[in-house]
Amino acid sequence: MSASLAIADAITASLNAQTFTPPVTAVRSHLPVFDLGQVGDALQVSVVARSVTVTGASRSTNFFDVSTDIGVQKRVDPNDPAQIDALLDLVEQIGDRLRLQRLGTFPDAQWLASEHDPVLAAEHLERLSVFTSVLTVTHRVTR
């Protein structure tokens, strides 16, 4: 299995093994294209392999820096800041759980960086009352 898919699977398993508030059921996807108008009241957490950058580590090994997107979506009342705040807190909880931790089902992958962009997709919230936030986590594998 490719490193990008193995890491996406490991992130999915890691998130599903944790206790979050609100509860999370992460799903790995190749194509997380949702009709935003159909996003319901249930929380959607999608894990998607994003990119791989390969650089030299030594004469015989390389660094594979694998980036994975974790998307969090849920229909909310845009006029209720408490709902939005709780979901932003959840995304931060997810980032905290992945930062500086080895992935249980792929311990060779070392956390390298996290990027939270967009923190909140304002156009989704404004037009469709959908909270959308994307956390990109990068892990390094040496081989």
Phi, psi and omega in degrees: 000144180295154179299322182295320179286322178297320179290318177300318177296319181293321176296315179302313180297319180297315180295320181289341179273349183266162174254119179241161173238113358287165181300148184238137166236103181276147179229128175280138183221151173270328186222085184277060179261115180244147169287105186302333177291343181260358177296126186260199182283344179282142178289132176247123176238114183248136178244122187225127174298130185253306184200162176225130175242127181250128177227161180287138176252320178205190180292336185237001180226161179230156170265129172251107179265109188254119178260138182228132177268137174240110181260136178239124181222146178193143174288134181222168170271111183298344179265007179246091183300334181296322178296315182292317179300319180296322180287323175296322175297320178300314180299321177294320176301316179299313178299319179297322182289332182268336184291133176061018180246146171279149178274127186305318182268000176210070186291348177288343180276124181254131177300136182241316184197160173226145177223131181248095185208114002278147173298318177209123178281098186300323182293326177292319181293315184292313187277324190236002183058039180242124172284126175225127177219143182233126175250124177254123182245133180246130177242149179248133174238134178252127177204000000 
